[in-house]
Amino acid sequence: MARQSAQHTDPGGIFYRGIGPTEARRTLEQIAEDFDVGARDRVIIVDYHSCLGPYGCGELQTEEVSGLDGHERAVRIFGPSATSPILGTSAATSLYGTQDDFWEGALGDRHTYICLEYGTYSPEVLAEGRRKEQWLFVHRPQDGDSELTRAIRNATKNNSYPQRMDWKEMVAWRSHMVHRQALEAFTT
């Protein structure tokens, strides 16, 4: 459960992300401000992730913060393939501190948030890569450009973004479909 529960208190811990907003969160807030997203009538957010679920499959996950209303908005746009941890239909558990928290606060029911999660490899393979990368961070921070560091980081990258044409084609196909559905929602 710890790996899916956002920030933690141990700076040496594998899933520690700090005690304040991340750079990604601050960037998101700036983009929303620059483009006056809060003034929009309808916003659809497709948030891309990888590593959870079957290899190459793009699961459309709603999140608990938007509640069942948010899930129903997603189903109207994307169809019955939209899943929900609330309903037990998602590979994901309920998460806290996610992008959907930001969008819910900024837009309420004027937004539809969906996480498009692409599966890669088994959880065991992913966990082993994370452990190795954390070991580097804690025990060998000075070896940023060593052969060992490059090998571990390349393996971690491959675990999150498989360098195989079949996986890339599956991602491209599902992404095209989801983007088409989102755009069509604005014409109805």
C-alpha positions, 0 to 999 in steps of 0.5 A: 500500500505504501507505494500507492499512497503519495508522500512519506516522511523518510527522505531515504525511503523509496517513495519519498517525494518531499514535504511540499508540492513537487515541481510537477505540481507547481508546473501544473498550477502555473499552466492552469493559471497561464491558460485560465483553465479555471474559467472553462466550462468543460475540461477533460484531462487525460493523465498518462501513466505506465506500469500498472495492469496487463502489458500494453493495455491502456486502462481508463481509471477514474479516481475517488476524489471525483466520486461516482459523479466523475466516474459517470461523466467519464463513462458518458465520454469514454464508454464502459471501459472507464474503471473505478477503484470505488466500484472495484473495477480498476487495477488501481487502488484509491489514491490521494494527492493526485492530479485529480485532487487539483482539478476537482478543487479548481473545476469541480463538476466542470472537469472529467479526469481520467488516468490512462494507465498502460501496463508494462511488466510484472510488479516484481520486475518493477519493484526490483528496478525501483529498489536498485534505483533507490539503492543508488540514490541512498548509497552511491549518489556520487556515481551519477554517471557510472556504468552501473548507474546507467545500467540500472537507470536504463533498466528502470526506464525500460520497465516504465517505457518498454522499447518494443514496437508492439507496446508502442503500437498498443499505446498509440492506438489506445491513445488515438481512440481516447483522444478522439472520444474526448474531442467528440465529447465537445461536439455533443 
